[in-house]
Structure formats: structure tokens, C-alpha cells
Amino acid sequence: MRADYIRPVHQILICSRDTEDKGLRNKFQEEAREAKLTAGIYVSDWITRNVLKQKVAEDEDEDILISS
């Protein structure tokens, strides 16, 4: 996250459960924690479901990888 993009609002990362994304997830968590932001990491199925429903779906446990 670049400093000019960080805002004191929820930050969301959409990624896969693959181990290839683990470094990205860790970096995202670290930067969100340092900036004292509320952040969540969701699997890509979450965005698909939101698009199909045309609304933001409630947080479902299988969609959330990390929530802080």
C-alpha cells in the first residue's frame, strides 16, 4: 500500500487461498497494522458472489481469511 492510498477506512485485499499469495497477505496485514487500519482479506469467490448478488454479501466465514 502506498502512503497516498492509505485512508483511515476499511482496507480489503481480495486474493486466493494459494500459498503463492501468502507473501502478499502477510505484507498487507503488516502494513494495515502499522497504519492502524481495519483490514480484511477475502477470497476471490467473495467478489464473484457480490457481483452476482449486486450487493455486498455479509461476511461469511469461508470467505474471510483474515479480519482485524
C-alpha positions as CSV (number, residue, x, y, z in Angstrom):
1,M,0.0,0.0,0.0
2,R,1.3,3.4,-0.9
3,A,1.0,6.1,1.6
4,D,-1.2,8.2,-0.7
5,Y,-3.7,5.4,-0.9
6,I,-3.9,4.7,2.9
7,R,-7.1,6.2,4.4
8,P,-8.5,5.6,7.9
9,V,-11.2,3.3,6.5
10,H,-11.6,-0.4,6.0
11,Q,-8.9,-1.8,3.7
12,I,-9.8,-5.0,1.8
13,L,-7.5,-7.4,0.0
14,I,-9.0,-9.9,-2.5
15,C,-6.8,-12.9,-3.1
16,S,-6.7,-16.6,-3.4
17,R,-6.1,-19.2,-0.8
18,D,-3.0,-20.3,-2.7
19,T,0.4,-20.3,-1.0
20,E,1.6,-18.1,-3.8
21,D,-0.4,-15.2,-2.2
22,K,0.9,-15.8,1.3
23,G,3.6,-13.1,0.9
24,L,1.1,-10.6,-0.3
25,R,-1.3,-11.4,2.5
26,N,1.5,-11.0,5.1
27,K,2.7,-7.7,3.7
28,F,-0.9,-6.4,3.6
29,Q,-1.5,-7.4,7.2
30,E,1.8,-5.8,8.3
31,E,1.1,-2.5,6.6
32,A,-2.5,-2.3,7.8
33,R,-1.4,-3.0,11.3
34,E,1.3,-0.3,11.1
35,A,-1.2,2.2,9.8
36,K,-3.7,1.2,12.5
37,L,-6.3,0.4,9.8
38,T,-9.2,-2.0,10.0
39,A,-8.5,-4.6,7.3
40,G,-9.8,-7.8,5.9
41,I,-8.5,-10.4,3.5
42,Y,-11.2,-12.1,1.4
43,V,-11.0,-15.0,-1.1
44,S,-11.8,-14.2,-4.7
45,D,-15.1,-16.1,-4.5
46,W,-16.4,-13.2,-2.3
47,I,-16.2,-10.7,-5.1
48,T,-17.9,-13.0,-7.5
49,R,-20.7,-13.5,-5.1
50,N,-21.1,-9.8,-4.5
51,V,-21.2,-9.1,-8.3
52,L,-23.8,-11.8,-8.8
53,K,-26.0,-10.5,-5.9
54,Q,-25.3,-6.9,-6.9
55,K,-24.7,-6.0,-3.2
56,V,-22.0,-6.6,-0.6
57,A,-22.5,-10.0,0.9
58,E,-22.4,-10.5,4.6
59,D,-19.1,-11.7,5.9
60,E,-19.2,-15.5,5.6
61,D,-16.5,-17.5,7.5
62,E,-15.4,-19.4,4.4
63,D,-14.7,-16.1,2.5
64,I,-12.7,-14.4,5.2
65,L,-9.0,-15.3,5.5
66,I,-8.1,-12.6,8.0
67,S,-10.1,-10.0,9.7
68,S,-8.7,-7.4,12.0
